[in-house]
Structures are given as C-alpha cells and as structure tokens.
Amino acid sequence: MSESAQPSGLFLSTALPEAPERRAACTTLLVSATLFAILAPFAAQQLPPMWAFVPVYNSAILINDVVTAGLLLGQFTILRSMSLLMLAGGYLFTGLMAGAHLLSFPGVFSPTGWLGAGEQTTAWLYVLWHGSFPVTVIAYVLLGRPDGLPPASAGRSAAPMIACAAGSLVAAILCVVLTTNGEPWLPRIMHGHRMTSTMTGIIATVWLLNLLALLVLWHRRSRSVLDLWLAVVMAIWLLDIAMSAVLNHGRFDLGFYAGRIYGLLASGVVLFVLLFENSKLYARAVRALEGERGEHALVLEKTAELNDANELLEQRVTARTAELIVSNEKLQCEVQERKRAESALQVSRDELREISALSASAREAEQRRIARELHDELAQTLATLNIDLDWIVARITPGDSEVTRKIGAMHRLVTDAVFATRRIASDLRPLMLDDLGFTAAVQWLVQTFEARHGVPCSLSLDPAEPDLAEPYATAVFRIMQEALTNIARHAGASHADIRLRVSTAGIALSIRDDGAGFDSTAARKAGSFGLVGLRERAYLVGGTFRLDTAPGKGAMIEVWIPRVFPADAVADTAIDGAKRPQA
C-alpha cells in the first residue's frame, strides 16, 4: 500500500493509490465482469432451493460489514473525519439490514420469516438495504477526505461513534418496521418466490443510485486508496443488483445465487484491504520496535563509552581550569587596557568629528565671506574701472588709434577679470544661496553644470520650492556640487538625474548617472577624497550616505538627513558668526 512521510498518509482514506493497487482493482473488476458476462444468459435458470445458503450468505455479510465498520471507526478515532464516520455508519447499517434480511427470509426460520415478516418484507428490505448504502457513499464523498492528523485539542471520539451506531440501529429498525407493519401499504414486488413487474421500476431506481455513487467516486479529485476500492465495491453491487433483481425471475435461480455471491464479494473487498493494511502497519510497527530496541542497546553502549570519556574529560578540565584561571587574570588585565584604549580612541574620534564639523562650518562661512567680498568689492571695483575705460575711450581723439587699441585691450581684460571674479565667487559660495534661496541656487548649479560639461541633467524637487534652513541648505547644496563634480571628472556620463524630496521627517536626496561606474569594494586611490567628503558632509548634519555602483552600470548616491539634529546649534553658530562684520 501507499506509504507517506506524513503520518496521515499511512491510512487508506488519505494515502494515494499506487500502481499495484490500481492493477489489483482493475483485475477484480475484470474478473467480476467476465464472470457476469458468462452467467448473465443463464440468470433465469431455476436451481434447487438451498436453504442453508441464505443464512450463510447473510451471516457472512453481517460479520464482514460490522467488522469493516469497526475498522473504519478505528481510523475515525485517529483522523476525526466525519466522512469516515458516515461510511462506517453505512457499513454498520448494511450489516444490520443483512441480519434483518436473514431473520425475515421466508422458509429459513419459519414459513413467513421472523420479525412479523410478510410476503413482501424480505424483498423490500433488500431494496432499502441496496438503496441506502450508495447514499452513505455519496455523503462520504461530499463530506471530503481528511487532510491530515487532527490538532491535539480535538474533542473525544466516543460521542460521535455512539451517535453513529445509534443512528444506524435506528435506521435499520425503522426499515424493519416499515417493511413489516407497513407492508400492506407498500407496492407488491414479490408473488411467492417470483418478482412482479413493479419490481422492475423500483430496482432500476436502486441500480441508478449505485451508479450515481460510482460516478461520484470516480470524479473525485485525488482519489485515495479507500476511494478506489469503494468504487470497486459499487461496481460489484451494480453486478449484484443486475444479476439478482433484473436478469433473473425470482428466488433460487442462477441469478439469485450469483447475485448474492457478488454481494458477499463486495462486502469483503474493503474489509480485506483494511485487514491487509492493518497487517502491514503491524509488521511495520514490529520492525520499528526491533529497531528501537537495537538503538536502545546502542545508546546504552555509547552511554558507557561517554561516561568513561566524561571522567577523562573532567580530569583534563580540572587541569585546564587551573591554567585558564591564570590566563584569565592576564586576559582581564589586557581587556581592561583595551577598553581604556578604545574609550580614549572613541573620545578622540568624537573630538575629531566635532573639530571636522566646526572646521567645515568655519570654512563655509569663510568662503561665504570671501565670495561676498569678491562680488561686492573686487567685482564692483572692476566694473567701475570698466565704466571709466568706456569714458576715456569716448574722449580720445579719433586719430589716436594706438591709444584706442590699448584701451580696448584693457577693457577686454577688465571684462574677463569681472567674469573670472564672479565665477570664483560663485564656486566659493553662490551668493544666490543666501540672497535668492536654496531653489534658485540649485537650479543655477544644474544649469552651470550643463553649460560647462555638456551633460544633460534633470532636476526634480518635491515640493517645487523646498524650505531648507541652515545648515541643511548648505549641506545639501555642497553634496550636489561635489557629486556633479565627480560625475564630470570620472563618470563619462551622458545624463545625470537629481531628485530631492523634503518632508517633515527628513530630506531624501538621490543623484544618479549612466556613466562608467566603478568597483565600490576596490581600495581608494591615494589623494582621492570625493566619496569621503560626501559621506562626511552627510554625517555632519546627522545624515546617512549610500552608494550603489558597479562597472558599466553607472552610479547612484542616496543621502538621508533627518530634520532634527543636535549639532544644528554648533553649525548655526559658526555660520551666523561668519555673517557678522569682520574686524
């Protein structure tokens, strides 16, 4: 039978059939159909009555079906499947009906049969018997097959089993009462030992119920082993009904005996499979117990060896413990020295970070001051000188061409000096960052980058005019400026993309290019501090820096700066100090 790694796969109702089961089922059906084809033409041939056949047949079915019901209830106690409970009830009902059929059969125990039976009682018991079991099979399919073992919290199974047995007994009693006390009101289907014409329509209905049960089983998805053999049972019941109630004419003809032999075979199919499966499970349990005993003996042997090794180990541990105590004392001294060194190193690192922050703020403030003086002092002076040169040119004698050329050359030099001064001032600190705000400064930075290097650059701001105060505005601007400088120098990109999103939580900046990229795990070149500078600028305002790049895949820089940063006061103080007039 089918075996599974799952415990529930060991049962007929959950295991899937394998090739041997399918071959056995097909062989059973083929042999049954072959015998049916041979005996069917002679079904109406009358044979001598064998009164012992009826009690033997019914007793065997009673025993088979009750034992089958018990085995199915045993599986129900494990799987707690209502479908198994329904099928067990069906088998228990058929067993009880076989017993009632035996007691009521005319001529066995009395001329008319026991239980107050009449002429029609036994035939109607047969009809109800063979019409009720396919209904329980259909209900078994509709209730669904069990998926696995039930949870540990599942309730007890005694109450459902008692209810199943009581229900089957009540149903059998009702059928007996209906076919005995209610016999006068039932259609006449037997006349002596011969069937009447009314029997044809009734038995056709019973046959169709069995066919419907077979079709429902056949169309079930992922049929279990139990489903397969139930389908064989229903197919044999179809042959039973056809032989003993359709093709024959009455009792004790060939169809009567052959049909009941088919019924006896059908009652033993599932029982045989369940008993065979139980024997396999028992053999498997015996092998598992033998294996467990062998493992237990091996465990005892290994335990003795382990105890000997443990004693030796304890001796070694005692010796090593003494050595480790001495080493531990030395190690504790080294750990304390290392902790003091790490503490001093951390203090030094924090001081260097603080100095770096103050240095960056002071440098930014000094660049702002120099840029302001270049723009307001030197650039204005050169512009005034340019105007004076224009005044002189206007008053020179037209014939003095040499002086005119000289002054023109001076005019061009002064104009170039004005442009150079403004460019230097903008590189040091774009004054529009202070005068016109962050948005205008960033737009100027992108336009200047495109004009100088010929690399298209897209800028996305969310919101369109972000409100950034110091030191965030300067930090973000410088990170953009340094990143674009690196793209221009090293990337060889054809396009750059800048995205800035400002929210109440923080500032998210990403700069991407489609250039050559590089290996970020490679060692930094001597004198190359571009990425280090970007990371430090982000750190100075409490931010984080992430780089994503690979050779041939461009590069992307992502910076996240929270809006609340304790060092704001330090940076703001340094920048505000630069705004005050210098002595």
C-alpha positions in Angstrom: 0.0 0.0 0.0 1.0 3.6 -0.3 3.4 5.0 2.2 3.9 8.6 3.0 6.3 10.7 5.0 3.2 12.2 6.7 1.6 10.1 9.5 -1.8 10.6 7.9 -0.6 9.1 4.6 -0.4 5.7 6.3 -4.2 5.3 6.2 -6.4 4.1 3.3 -8.6 7.2 3.5 -5.6 9.5 3.0 -3.0 7.6 1.0 -3.0 7.9 -2.8 -3.2 4.6 -4.7 -0.1 3.4 -6.4 0.3 1.1 -9.5 -0.2 -2.2 -7.6 -3.5 -1.0 -6.1 -4.8 0.1 -9.4 -3.8 -3.1 -11.1 -5.5 -5.2 -8.3 -8.7 -3.1 -8.6 -8.8 -3.4 -12.4 -8.1 -7.2 -12.1 -11.0 -7.6 -9.6 -13.4 -5.6 -11.9 -12.3 -7.5 -15.0 -12.8 -10.9 -13.4 -16.2 -9.9 -12.0 -17.3 -8.5 -15.3 -16.1 -11.6 -17.2 -18.0 -13.9 -14.9 -21.1 -11.7 -15.2 -20.9 -11.9 -19.0 -20.7 -15.7 -18.8 -23.5 -16.2 -16.2 -25.9 -13.4 -17.4 -27.5 -15.5 -20.2 -28.4 -18.2 -17.7 -29.6 -15.9 -14.9 -33.3 -17.0 -15.1 -32.5 -20.8 -15.0 -34.2 -22.2 -11.9 -32.0 -24.2 -9.5 -32.9 -26.3 -6.5 -33.5 -24.3 -3.3 -30.6 -24.4 -0.9 -32.0 -23.1 2.4 -28.6 -23.1 4.1 -27.2 -20.7 1.5 -29.4 -17.8 2.8 -28.2 -17.9 6.5 -24.6 -18.4 5.4 -24.7 -15.5 2.9 -26.4 -13.1 5.3 -24.3 -14.1 8.3 -21.1 -13.6 6.3 -22.2 -10.1 5.1 -23.3 -9.2 8.7 -19.9 -10.2 10.0 -17.9 -8.5 7.2 -19.8 -5.3 7.3 -19.8 -4.9 11.1 -16.0 -5.7 11.2 -15.5 -3.2 8.4 -17.5 -0.6 10.3 -15.3 -1.2 13.4 -12.1 -0.8 11.4 -13.4 2.5 9.9 -14.4 3.7 13.3 -10.9 2.9 14.5 -9.5 5.2 11.8 -12.0 7.8 12.7 -10.7 7.9 16.3 -7.3 8.9 14.8 -8.3 11.2 11.9 -11.6 12.5 13.3 -13.0 12.6 9.8 -16.8 12.9 9.5 -16.6 11.3 6.1 -15.1 8.1 7.7 -17.8 8.3 10.4 -20.5 8.4 7.7 -19.0 5.5 5.8 -18.7 3.4 9.0 -22.4 4.1 9.7 -23.3 2.9 6.2 -21.4 -0.3 6.6 -23.0 -0.9 10.1 -26.4 -0.2 8.6 -25.9 -2.8 5.8 -24.7 -5.3 8.4 -27.8 -4.8 10.4 -30.0 -5.0 7.3 -28.3 -8.2 6.3 -29.3 -9.6 9.8 -32.8 -8.4 9.4 -33.0 -9.9 5.9 -31.8 -13.2 7.3 -34.4 -13.2 10.1 -37.3 -12.2 7.8 -36.4 -14.6 4.9 -39.4 -16.9 4.4 -38.7 -20.6 4.9 -35.4 -20.2 6.9 -36.7 -20.0 10.5 -40.4 -20.0 9.8 -42.7 -20.3 6.7 -43.2 -16.5 6.6 -40.0 -15.4 8.4 -39.5 -13.9 11.8 -39.9 -10.2 12.9 -43.6 -10.4 11.8 -42.5 -10.5 8.2 -44.9 -10.8 5.4 -44.6 -11.9 1.8 -43.0 -8.5 0.7 -40.9 -7.9 3.8 -37.6 -9.6 2.6 -37.7 -8.1 -0.9 -38.3 -4.6 0.5 -35.5 -5.0 3.0 -33.2 -5.9 0.1 -34.4 -2.8 -1.8 -33.8 -0.4 1.2 -30.6 -2.2 2.0 -29.1 -1.8 -1.5 -30.6 1.7 -2.0 -29.4 3.2 1.3 -25.7 2.3 1.2 -24.9 4.3 -2.0 -26.5 7.3 -0.3 -23.9 7.0 2.5 -21.1 6.6 0.0 -22.2 9.8 -1.8 -22.4 11.6 1.6 -18.9 10.2 2.3 -17.6 11.9 -0.8 -19.4 15.2 -0.3 -18.0 15.5 3.3 -14.5 15.5 1.9 -11.5 13.4 2.7 -9.3 14.1 5.8 -6.3 16.3 5.1 -4.2 15.0 7.9 -4.0 14.3 11.6 -6.3 16.5 13.7 -4.9 19.0 16.2 -4.1 17.8 19.7 -7.1 19.9 21.0 -9.6 17.8 19.0 -12.5 16.5 21.1 -13.1 12.9 22.1 -14.4 10.4 19.6 -16.7 8.3 21.8 -19.8 10.5 21.5 -19.7 10.6 17.6 -19.2 6.9 17.5 -22.1 6.2 19.8 -24.2 8.6 17.7 -23.2 6.7 14.5 -24.0 3.3 16.0 -27.3 4.6 17.4 -28.2 6.2 14.1 -27.5 3.1 12.1 -29.5 0.9 14.5 -32.5 3.3 14.5 -32.4 3.5 10.7 -32.4 -0.4 10.5 -35.3 -0.6 13.0 -37.3 1.9 11.0 -36.7 -0.1 7.8 -37.9 -3.3 9.6 -41.0 -1.5 11.0 -41.7 -0.1 7.5 -41.4 -3.4 5.7 -43.4 -5.4 8.4 -46.1 -3.2 9.9 -46.3 -1.1 6.8 -46.2 -3.9 4.3 -49.9 -3.6 3.3 -49.3 -0.1 2.0 -46.1 -0.9 0.1 -46.2 -1.8 -3.6 -46.3 -5.6 -4.3 -42.9 -6.6 -5.7 -43.0 -10.3 -5.0 -45.6 -13.0 -5.6 -44.4 -16.1 -3.8 -40.8 -16.6 -4.8 -41.3 -14.7 -8.1 -40.8 -10.9 -8.8 -43.7 -8.8 -10.1 -43.5 -6.2 -12.9 -43.5 -3.5 -10.3 -40.1 -4.7 -9.1 -38.5 -3.5 -12.4 -39.0 0.2 -11.8 -38.1 0.1 -8.2 -34.9 -1.9 -8.7 -34.0 0.4 -11.6 -34.0 3.3 -9.2 -31.8 1.4 -6.8 -29.4 0.4 -9.6 -29.2 4.1 -10.7 -28.4 5.2 -7.1 -25.5 2.8 -7.1 -24.3 4.0 -10.5 -24.5 7.6 -9.2 -22.4 6.7 -6.2 -19.8 5.1 -8.5 -19.7 8.2 -10.7 -19.3 10.5 -7.7 -16.4 8.4 -6.5 -14.8 8.3 -10.0 -15.0 12.0 -10.5 -13.5 12.8 -7.1 -10.1 14.6 -7.3 -7.1 12.9 -5.9 -8.8 9.6 -5.0 -7.4 7.8 -2.0 -6.9 4.0 -1.8 -10.2 3.8 0.1 -12.0 5.7 -2.7 -10.5 3.3 -5.3 -11.8 0.2 -3.5 -15.2 1.8 -2.7 -15.5 2.3 -6.5 -14.8 -1.4 -6.9 -17.5 -2.2 -4.3 -20.1 0.0 -6.1 -19.3 -1.6 -9.4 -19.7 -5.1 -8.0 -23.0 -4.0 -6.3 -24.2 -3.0 -9.8 -23.4 -6.5 -11.0 -25.1 -7.9 -7.8 -28.4 -6.0 -8.4 -28.4 -6.7 -12.2 -27.9 -10.4 -11.6 -30.2 -11.0 -8.6 -33.0 -8.5 -9.3 -33.0 -7.6 -13.0 -31.9 -10.5 -15.2 -33.4 -13.3 -13.0 -37.1 -14.1 -12.4 -37.2 -14.9 -8.7 -35.6 -16.7 -5.8 -33.3 -19.7 -6.1 -32.5 -19.3 -9.8 -28.9 -18.9 -11.0 -29.1 -15.1 -10.9 -30.4 -15.3 -7.3 -27.3 -17.3 -6.2 -24.8 -15.5 -8.4 -26.0 -12.0 -7.4 -25.7 -12.8 -3.7 -22.2 -14.2 -4.2 -21.4 -10.8 -5.9 -22.8 -9.1 -2.8 -20.7 -11.3 -0.5 -17.6 -10.4 -2.6 -18.5 -6.7 -2.4 -18.8 -6.8 1.4 -15.4 -8.4 1.7 -13.4 -6.1 -0.6 -12.9 -3.1 1.8 -12.6 -5.5 4.8 -9.8 -7.4 3.1 -8.0 -4.2 2.1 -8.3 -2.8 5.7 -7.1 -6.1 7.2 -4.2 -6.3 4.8 -3.3 -2.7 5.6 -3.5 -3.3 9.3 -1.2 -6.3 8.9 1.3 -4.2 7.1 1.1 -1.5 9.8 1.6 -4.1 12.4 4.6 -5.5 10.6 6.0 -2.0 10.3 5.4 -1.4 14.0 7.2 -4.6 14.9 10.2 -3.7 12.7 10.2 -0.2 14.3 10.1 -1.8 17.8 13.0 -4.1 16.9 14.9 -1.1 15.5 14.2 0.9 18.7 15.5 -1.9 20.9 18.6 -2.1 18.8 19.0 1.7 19.1 18.4 1.4 22.8 21.2 -1.1 23.2 23.5 1.0 21.1 22.6 4.0 23.2 23.5 2.1 26.4 26.8 1.1 24.9 27.5 4.6 23.7 26.5 6.0 27.1 29.0 3.8 28.9 31.7 5.0 26.5 30.6 8.5 27.0 30.8 8.1 30.8 34.4 6.9 30.5 35.2 9.7 28.2 33.5 12.1 30.6 35.6 11.1 33.5 38.8 11.6 31.5 37.5 14.9 30.3 36.7 16.0 33.8 40.3 15.3 34.8 41.6 17.3 31.8 39.1 20.1 32.6 40.4 20.4 36.1 43.9 20.7 34.9 43.0 23.1 32.2 40.8 25.2 34.6 43.8 25.9 36.7 45.7 27.1 33.7 42.8 29.1 32.4 42.4 30.9 35.7 45.9 32.2 35.4 45.4 33.1 31.7 42.0 34.7 32.5 43.6 37.0 35.0 46.1 38.1 32.4 43.4 38.4 29.8 41.3 40.6 32.1 44.2 42.9 32.5 44.6 43.1 28.8 40.8 43.6 28.3 40.8 46.5 30.8 43.8 48.1 28.9 42.0 47.5 25.6 38.8 49.1 26.9 40.7 52.1 28.2 42.4 52.4 24.8 39.0 52.0 23.0 37.4 54.6 25.2 40.3 57.0 24.5 40.0 56.3 20.8 36.3 56.9 20.9 36.8 60.2 22.7 39.4 61.2 20.1 37.1 60.2 17.3 34.3 62.3 18.7 36.6 65.2 19.1 37.8 64.8 15.6 34.2 64.7 14.4 33.5 67.9 16.3 36.5 69.6 15.0 35.6 68.5 11.5 32.1 69.9 11.9 33.4 73.2 13.3 36.1 73.3 10.5 33.6 72.7 7.8 31.2 75.3 9.2 34.0 77.8 9.6 35.3 77.0 6.1 31.9 77.5 4.6 31.5 80.8 6.5 34.9 82.0 5.3 34.1 81.0 1.7 30.9 83.0 2.0 32.8 86.0 3.3 35.4 85.8 0.6 32.8 85.3 -2.1 30.8 88.3 -0.8 34.0 90.5 -0.8 34.9 89.3 -4.3 31.4 90.0 -5.5 30.8 93.3 -3.6 34.3 94.7 -3.6 36.6 93.5 -6.3 33.9 92.8 -8.9 32.3 96.2 -8.3 35.7 97.9 -8.5 36.5 96.2 -11.8 33.1 97.1 -13.1 33.7 100.7 -12.2 37.1 100.6 -13.9 35.4 99.2 -17.0 33.0 102.2 -17.0 35.9 104.6 -16.6 37.6 103.0 -19.6 34.5 103.5 -21.6 34.5 107.2 -20.5 38.2 107.5 -21.6 37.5 105.9 -24.9 34.7 108.4 -25.6 37.1 111.3 -25.1 40.1 110.2 -27.1 41.0 111.9 -30.3 39.7 109.8 -33.1 43.1 109.8 -34.8 45.0 108.3 -31.9 44.4 104.6 -32.9 47.2 103.2 -30.9 45.8 104.5 -27.6 42.4 103.3 -28.7 43.6 99.8 -29.3 45.5 99.8 -25.9 42.4 100.9 -24.0 40.3 98.3 -25.9 42.7 95.6 -24.8 42.5 96.9 -21.2 38.7 96.9 -21.5 38.6 93.3 -22.5 41.0 92.3 -19.7 38.8 94.1 -17.2 35.7 92.4 -18.5 37.4 89.0 -18.3 38.5 89.8 -14.8 34.9 90.7 -13.8 33.7 87.4 -15.2 36.5 85.4 -13.5 35.9 87.2 -10.2 32.2 86.3 -10.3 32.9 82.7 -11.3 35.4 82.3 -8.5 33.0 83.9 -6.0 30.2 81.5 -7.2 32.5 78.5 -6.9 33.4 79.5 -3.4 29.8 80.3 -2.3 27.0 81.1 -4.7 25.6 84.2 -3.2 22.1 83.5 -4.5 22.0 80.7 -1.9 21.9 83.5 0.7 20.2 86.1 -1.4 17.6 84.2 -3.5 17.3 80.9 -1.5 18.0 77.2 -2.0 15.8 76.6 -5.0 17.4 79.3 -7.2 20.9 78.2 -6.1 20.3 74.5 -7.0 18.8 75.5 -10.4 21.8 77.7 -11.1 24.1 74.8 -10.1 22.4 72.4 -12.6 22.4 75.0 -15.4 26.1 75.8 -14.8 27.0 72.0 -14.8 25.2 71.5 -18.1 26.8 74.6 -19.7 30.4 73.7 -18.6 30.4 70.0 -19.3 27.7 69.4 -21.9 26.0 66.7 -19.8 22.1 67.0 -19.7 20.9 67.0 -16.1 17.3 66.7 -14.9 16.3 68.2 -11.5 13.2 67.1 -9.5 12.2 68.9 -6.3 9.4 67.8 -4.0 8.0 70.3 -3.1 8.8 72.6 -6.0 10.4 75.2 -3.7 11.6 73.3 -0.6 12.1 75.3 2.6 15.5 74.4 3.8 17.2 76.3 6.6 20.8 76.2 7.6 22.8 74.0 8.0 20.7 71.7 5.8 20.6 74.1 2.7 24.4 74.4 2.6 25.0 70.7 3.3 22.6 69.5 0.5 23.9 72.1 -2.0 27.6 71.1 -1.3 26.7 67.4 -1.7 25.0 68.1 -5.0 28.0 70.2 -6.1 30.6 67.6 -5.1 28.6 64.8 -6.7 28.2 66.7 -10.0 32.0 67.4 -10.0 32.7 63.7 -9.6 30.4 62.9 -12.5 32.1 65.5 -14.7 35.6 64.2 -13.8 35.3 60.5 -13.7 31.9 59.1 -14.9 31.9 59.9 -18.6 28.1 60.0 -18.3 25.6 61.2 -21.0 22.9 62.1 -18.5 22.5 62.8 -14.7 19.4 62.8 -12.6 18.9 64.7 -9.3 15.9 64.0 -7.1 15.2 65.9 -3.8 12.3 65.2 -1.5 11.8 67.3 1.6 9.3 66.2 4.3 8.7 66.8 7.9 10.6 63.6 8.7 13.8 64.5 6.8 15.5 65.1 3.5 16.0 62.4 0.8 18.5 63.2 -2.0 19.4 60.8 -4.8 21.9 61.6 -7.6 22.1 59.0 -10.5 24.3 58.9 -13.6 24.5 56.5 -16.6 28.3 56.6 -16.7 31.0 54.0 -16.5 30.6 53.2 -12.8 33.3 51.6 -10.7 34.0 48.9 -8.2 33.0 50.3 -4.8 34.9 47.5 -3.0 38.2 48.4 -4.6 40.8 50.3 -2.5 40.5 54.1 -2.6 43.2 55.8 -4.7 45.7 57.9 -2.9 44.6 61.5 -2.8 41.0 60.7 -3.8 38.6 62.0 -1.2 35.5 62.7 -3.2 33.3 60.0 -1.7 34.8 60.5 1.7 33.9 64.2 1.5 30.3 63.4 0.5 30.0 60.9 3.4 31.4 63.4 5.9 29.2 66.2 4.7 26.2 64.0 5.2 27.4 62.9 8.7 28.0 66.5 9.8 24.2 67.1 9.7 23.3 63.7 11.2 22.6 62.0 7.8 23.5 58.7 6.2 25.2 58.1 2.8 24.7 55.1 0.5 26.4 54.3 -2.8 25.2 51.9 -5.4 27.5 51.3 -8.4 29.2 48.7 -10.5 31.5 48.8 -13.5 29.5 49.6 -16.6 26.2 50.3 -14.7 26.6 53.9 -13.7 26.3 55.1 -10.1 23.7 56.3 -7.7 24.2 58.2 -4.5 21.5 58.3 -1.8 21.6 60.6 1.2 19.0 60.8 4.0 19.2 63.6 6.5 16.7 63.8 9.4 15.3 67.2 10.2 16.2 67.1 13.9 19.9 67.1 14.6 21.6 68.1 17.9 24.6 69.6 16.1 22.4 72.3 14.5 23.3 74.7 17.2 27.0 74.3 16.6 26.7 74.6 12.8 24.3 77.6 13.0 26.6 79.4 15.4 29.6 79.0 13.1 27.6 80.2 10.1 26.0 83.0 11.9 29.4 84.1 13.1 30.5 84.4 9.6 27.6 86.7 8.7 28.6 89.3 11.4 31.0 92.0 10.2 34.6 91.0 10.3 37.1 93.1 12.4 
